[in-house]
Amino acid sequence: MDGKKINTEKSQGLLEKSAKVIPGGVNSPVRAFKSVGGIPRFIKRGGGAYVYDADDNRYLDFCCSWGPLILGHADPDVVAAVQKQVETGMTFGASTELEFELADFIVGHVDPVEKIRFVSSGTEAVMSAIRTARGYTGRDLILKFDGCYHGHSDHLLVKAGSGLATFGQPSSAGVPEAITSQTAVLPLDDEDALEKFFNEHGDKLAAAIIEGIPANNGLLVQRHDFIRLLRALTEKHGALLIFDEVITGFRLGLEGAAAYYGIYPDLVTYGKIIGGGMPVGGFGGRSDIMDVLSPNGPVYQAGTLSGNPVAMAAGLATLKKLADGRIYAELERKNRLFVSELTEKLKDYTFNVAGVASIYWLVFQRDLPRKAENIDPDGISHYNRVHEKILNSGIYLPPSGYEVCFISVAHTEEMLKDAAEIMAGAFRQEAHKWQ
Ligand SMILES: *Cc1c(COP(=O)(O)O)cnc(C)c1O
């Protein structure tokens, strides 16, 4: 495997051409492979668990478009639903029965969601949920957690500083401090910090937002007690609790984080899986909260392509296949098998794998972190150094050590066993022996 070279001429050519007309040649920064090096692959097609690049190399795909493709690439039922819709029109700017059907499916399966509205991305879903929470409570302040990603809207591009709660440090140029000054950031997994924050600021808080299971900066599995306290404190202080389930919605199971923790949020945001691979977001929750939205209430929110029929058709076809729950049990079994196989092969090394449902995260440190500051940057460098070697062996891992991996229905046990063998080989050359 060492030094294996594969042909990436076409991808390289496409990158050079694209970079002249698209900043960095990409429409989302991590696609540029800056952390891991190597040529970012231009993908020509996908089928099942595989993607094929412009040079016709095949890769077993553990990125799965960052989460939406729980059924794998080009699932025949999803493709058929999309084709059927496309033939009769792609967008009308008026309501369709498909919007009702997807909304009804989600409301019927997720208890905390009584009403839902669809938008076109996860970012838009979160942005709209925050505005809804502010409109409902009449308060401005929001609370997020260090290590959680909620899309790229201005008020959520905030970095954590040192100390218990920090306010208003933009994590991107172009974001005014005046906007982020209304966003507080706390560490995950820290009950004392929560208590202290709510004592001081709880009565000014519109909403606290947290990922179902934080999965955008490693996989930071939270203790139920921490989430339980967050629920209790938001309730006590009249603030709303938002579960951002853009990744975890219909990934952890049909009822997502609410069922996982046995805790109901007031609002939930969706994206990724509910669009079956089409651009979609959604936000929903209690009826009395959702009814502050225009035209019922004073909170403005809109979208030319919101509830787009092609996206609704793809999402509905996907969710219907998940409805009986059997797929989740099967995915979880396969993921557990893969995770234990890999951990066993590397048990003598400073390496671990975090796994939940059909998500796993490769981490080059011994203990699994629960908060962002406990992620070892050296471990991330190990991942980044070995990424290209694994890619050249035909396995497509996300191009950053902070990103999690997904398995789909199309990933077979055999594929997973072979992948574990190849990955373990590459990691062994990179990881330190555990002393
Ligand atoms: C992906 C993601 C988003 C942003 O969704 P986009 O569709 O990329 O805008 C928001 N929150 C979470 C938890 C996500 O994983």
The ligand as a Tripos MOL2 file, in Angstrom:
@<TRIPOS>MOLECULE
LIG
   15    15     1     0     0
SMALL
NO_CHARGES

@<TRIPOS>ATOM
      1 C1        -24.7480   20.1040    8.2620 C.3       1 LIG1
      2 C2        -25.2320   20.7640    9.4720 C.ar      1 LIG1
      3 C3        -25.7950   22.0460    9.4530 C.ar      1 LIG1
      4 C4        -25.8260   22.9030    8.2150 C.3       1 LIG1
      5 O1        -26.5840   22.3280    7.2040 O.3       1 LIG1
      6 P1        -26.3270   22.8030    5.6840 P.3       1 LIG1
      7 O2        -27.3490   22.0620    4.8920 O.co2     1 LIG1
      8 O3        -24.9160   22.4380    5.3740 O.co2     1 LIG1
      9 O4        -26.5430   24.2760    5.6510 O.co2     1 LIG1
     10 C5        -26.3380   22.5510   10.6110 C.ar      1 LIG1
     11 N1        -26.3100   21.8470   11.7570 N.ar      1 LIG1
     12 C6        -25.7690   20.6140   11.8290 C.ar      1 LIG1
     13 C7        -25.8060   19.8670   13.1040 C.3       1 LIG1
     14 C8        -25.1930   20.0510   10.6910 C.ar      1 LIG1
     15 O5        -24.6340   18.8490   10.7720 O.3       1 LIG1
@<TRIPOS>BOND
     1     1     2 1
     2     2     3 ar
     3     2    14 ar
     4     3     4 1
     5     3    10 ar
     6     4     5 1
     7     5     6 1
     8     6     7 2
     9     6     8 1
    10     6     9 1
    11    10    11 ar
    12    11    12 ar
    13    12    13 1
    14    12    14 ar
    15    14    15 1
@<TRIPOS>SUBSTRUCTURE
     1 LIG1         1 GROUP 0 **** ****
